[in-house]
Amino acid sequence: MIRTNKPIKIDLIGLKPILLLWILLSPVLAEAQKLLVRPYLQDAEPNSIKILWETDSGEESIVEWGTTPKLGKRTMGRAFSVNYGPSRIHEVRLTGLSRFTP
């Protein structure tokens, strides 16, 4: 399983350069959450996109993002259960994106 303690690079389809995404998962847990499904993109629109991932537990869904190494933007989302089990799907919608960012 993959642990989420490193930045994850995701190409946001047509948005250049690659935005660095850092997914912060529940810092209150003594043991790091396990990433069950790596981040993937959904519902891409000209100025927004949804990022989803699945973990073995946790509630916090935060993505820090930006077009520079300092990132600078932070977006919170939601987490919901999968078939009433312990795993959680996290969903964050990034808005205010610029089309064709150089």
Buried (B, 14 or more C-beta within 10 A) or exposed (E): EEEBEEEBEBEBEEBEEEBBBBBBBBEEEEEBBBBBBEBEBEEEEEEEBBBBBBBBBBEBBBBBBBBEEEBEEEBEBEBEEEEEEEBBBBBBBBEEBEEEEE
